[in-house]
């Protein structure tokens, strides 16, 4: 079976103790059966506290999954004070579970090929995008497959620098809804929808849409709070979330005024300076997550909505962090941390995404107007 990956894929190197937000803290670390069996025969390194008889004694069951039981501070028990893995130091990389070995790599298996990508919930991946172009591969036969052709056209649209990342997503979502309304869309319909003439007319109409800045800012505020509530209740990502959500709640409880309006508009100009990085992030999400082995057109629409929610949470948390720090400019580190934390918080499976959208919205399939409200930048 053929395997494909973006050009940047092979440039990844774990930064280990230099990582600004380790993957060995504040989320589930699954342990596969083969690893658990090996761990039954291995004693924990002396650096691991509290000491138990075997490595397997550190495994617990959580939400029907066998995972490493984290310490009270939500750190992996094998993570040393120097932010290194005690298991690797003692036994080498071979002792790690599949999850620890593979992260942040992920593999998507289709009927005739496999695709490998890197997840943006690792800071080192964002660092690569800051310097490198992703270089997404062309998949043989994608122009004859409706869903893969849609993905290709959306990637091409996002790559156009004269179109803002938000405009590209707005146009793509409009086209997806249009195709969903047809009886049996075929690849030729996709090509027609993404023709230069159609795109020009669509983008012209999109740029005429004017939405109140206050409505977008407050809606994104609510989205962030909703995405973060469970993590805050569990005491996760407190260094990132606590002050951000406190300011978010204050904005939600108060009235939007001219000071906030001005601050939001200044932030959006700072945000715009990072269009290149945001564009790469969104393209990676489209390539990695838009199409799955069992996808249909409706699942693509739901995935686009999830990417919009993810984007809204990232932008809103970056705005709040930027406000708290009193930064004149939006620092790269502030943006990177927002991407890493929010993508860790939104790394849901397909079934969970559908359930979330069904529970959170009157209809899981949004109207285009709401999608536009979430993504709006306000007046350019």
Secondary structure, 3 states (H helix, E strand, C coil): CEEEECHHHHHCCCCHHHCCCCCCECCCCECCHHHHHHHCCCCCCCCCCCCCCCHHHHEEEECCEEEECCCCCCECCCECCCCCEHHHHHHCHHHCCHHHHHCCEEEEECCCEEEEEECCCCHHHHHHHHHCCCCCCCCCCHHHCHHHHHHHHHHHHHHCCCCCHHHHHHHHHHHHHHHHCCCCCCHHHHHHHCCHHHHHHHHHHHHHCCCCHHHHHHHHHHHHHHHHHHHHHCCCCHHHHHHHHHHHHHHHHCCCCHHHHHHHHHHHHHHHCCHHHHHHHHHHHHHHHCCCCCCCHHHHHHHHHHHHHHHHHHHHHHHHHHHHHCCCCCCHHHHHHHHHHHHHHCCCCHHHHHHHHHHHCCCCCCCHHHHHHHHCCCCC
